[in-house]
Amino acid sequence: MQLLRNGAVVSDGWIDVSADGEVPTAGDVVLSASRLLADWPGLSERTGRLGVRLANTDRPEMFQALLPRLSLIVLPFPAFNDGRAYSIARKLREMGYAGELRATGNVLPDQMQFMLQVGFNSFEIGDRFPIEMWSRASRQMSLAYQRGLFRRDAESEIWTERHTDAEAWLEQPHAG
């Protein structure tokens, strides 16, 4: 599986440990949420970075205390119309998670900008679409209706750009 980060294909150095697989004593590992919680006392002492694979049914609040120690959180998109990972990603960023947030599964180029806006910064892309399409998608929109709270390159929103010389708009009373 190809990994796209900052508009470029990069190698994935993370070791994905299965539910019952042995966790290496060193190196960067990704574990399931249940395995991470169950084995946390031993994992917190190992060298190497820790990552977690969350399911769409996992609650981000369960990981609040662990967020500073996690370097990677992987969120699945089992279907293009399953948006639960968007909500989880935004919640994690609001909770202060600053590490890598990876989208995996049915990730589509035309949804990339929305994923960037909620805080995703890496994507498992596969071979379904050519890399040129992903590259175009990564720079397709420079403005958004809502301010990109979690994108470092999102400076302004559409309203601000369109109304740079306009006076403040006063709320009008509703008729009725």
C-alpha positions in Angstrom: 0.0 0.0 0.0 1.3 3.4 -1.0 1.5 6.2 1.7 0.9 9.8 0.7 2.2 12.5 3.0 2.5 16.2 2.2 1.7 15.5 -1.5 4.5 12.9 -1.9 4.6 9.1 -1.8 6.8 8.0 1.1 7.7 4.7 2.6 5.9 3.5 5.6 8.3 2.5 8.4 5.6 1.4 10.8 5.3 -2.3 11.9 1.6 -3.4 12.0 1.2 -5.8 14.8 -1.7 -8.2 14.6 -4.1 -8.8 17.5 -2.1 -11.7 18.9 1.3 -10.9 17.3 4.4 -10.3 19.4 5.3 -6.7 19.9 9.0 -6.0 19.1 11.0 -4.4 21.8 12.2 -1.6 19.4 10.9 0.1 16.3 7.7 1.9 15.5 4.6 -0.3 16.0 0.9 0.1 15.2 -1.6 -1.8 17.4 -5.3 -2.2 17.6 -7.1 0.0 20.2 -8.0 -3.0 22.4 -4.4 -4.3 22.3 -3.0 -0.9 23.1 -5.2 -0.4 26.1 -4.7 -4.0 27.4 -0.9 -3.9 27.1 -0.3 -0.3 27.9 1.8 -0.8 31.1 4.4 -2.8 29.1 4.2 -0.7 26.0 4.9 2.5 27.7 8.4 1.3 28.7 9.5 0.1 25.2 11.7 2.1 22.8 10.3 3.2 19.5 7.1 5.1 18.6 3.6 3.9 19.3 0.6 4.0 16.9 -3.0 2.8 17.2 -5.6 1.6 14.7 -9.0 2.9 15.8 -12.3 1.4 14.6 -15.1 3.7 13.6 -16.9 2.7 16.8 -14.0 3.6 19.2 -14.5 6.7 21.2 -11.5 9.1 21.1 -12.1 10.1 24.7 -10.8 6.7 25.8 -7.4 7.7 24.6 -7.2 11.2 26.1 -4.4 10.3 28.6 -2.4 8.3 25.9 -2.5 11.0 23.2 0.9 12.6 24.1 2.6 9.2 23.8 1.0 8.3 20.4 2.8 9.3 17.2 0.3 7.8 14.8 -3.4 7.2 14.8 -4.9 5.3 11.8 -8.6 5.8 11.1 -10.5 3.6 8.6 -12.8 4.5 5.8 -14.6 1.2 5.2 -16.8 2.8 2.5 -16.6 6.1 0.7 -20.0 7.1 2.3 -19.0 6.2 5.9 -18.0 9.6 7.5 -17.4 8.5 11.1 -13.6 8.8 10.7 -14.1 12.5 9.8 -15.8 13.1 13.2 -13.2 11.1 15.1 -10.3 12.9 13.4 -11.7 16.3 14.2 -12.4 15.3 17.8 -8.8 14.0 18.2 -7.4 17.3 16.9 -9.7 19.3 19.2 -8.4 17.1 22.1 -4.9 18.3 21.3 -3.5 15.4 19.3 -0.6 16.7 17.1 0.9 13.5 15.6 0.3 11.8 12.3 -3.4 11.1 11.5 -3.7 8.6 8.7 -6.7 7.7 6.6 -6.9 4.2 5.3 -9.4 2.0 3.5 -11.7 3.5 0.8 -9.9 6.8 0.5 -10.8 8.8 -2.6 -9.0 11.8 -4.2 -12.1 13.9 -4.3 -12.5 13.6 -0.5 -8.9 14.5 0.3 -9.5 18.2 0.9 -12.2 17.4 3.4 -9.9 15.0 5.1 -7.2 17.6 5.3 -9.6 20.1 6.8 -10.4 17.9 9.7 -6.8 17.0 10.4 -5.6 14.1 8.4 -2.1 14.5 7.2 -1.3 11.1 5.6 -3.2 8.7 3.4 -2.9 5.0 2.4 -3.8 5.3 -1.3 -3.3 2.0 -3.0 -3.2 1.6 -6.8 -6.8 2.5 -7.7 -5.9 6.1 -8.8 -2.7 7.3 -10.4 -0.4 9.4 -8.1 -0.9 12.4 -10.4 -4.6 12.4 -9.5 -3.6 12.5 -5.8 -1.1 15.2 -6.4 -3.7 17.4 -8.1 -6.3 16.6 -5.4 -3.8 17.7 -2.7 -3.6 21.3 -4.1 -7.1 21.5 -5.8 -8.7 23.9 -3.3 -6.9 26.8 -1.7 -9.9 28.2 0.1 -12.7 26.5 2.1 -16.1 27.6 3.4 -14.9 26.9 6.9 -11.5 27.9 8.3 -9.1 24.9 8.1 -8.6 24.6 11.9 -6.1 21.8 11.5 -4.3 22.6 8.3 -1.2 24.7 8.6 -1.5 26.0 5.1 -5.2 27.1 5.3 -4.8 30.8 6.0 -8.3 32.0 5.3 -11.8 31.1 4.4 -13.8 32.1 1.3 -15.9 34.8 3.0 -12.8 36.5 4.2 -11.1 36.4 0.8 -14.2 37.7 -1.0 -14.9 40.5 1.4 -11.5 42.0 2.1 -12.7 45.5 1.5 -16.3 45.0 2.8 -17.6 46.6 6.0 -18.8 44.3 8.8 -22.0 42.6 7.9 -24.7 43.2 10.5 -27.1 40.4 11.3 -30.5 41.3 10.0 -33.6 40.6 12.0 -35.8 37.7 10.8 -39.1 38.6 9.3 -42.1 37.1 11.0 
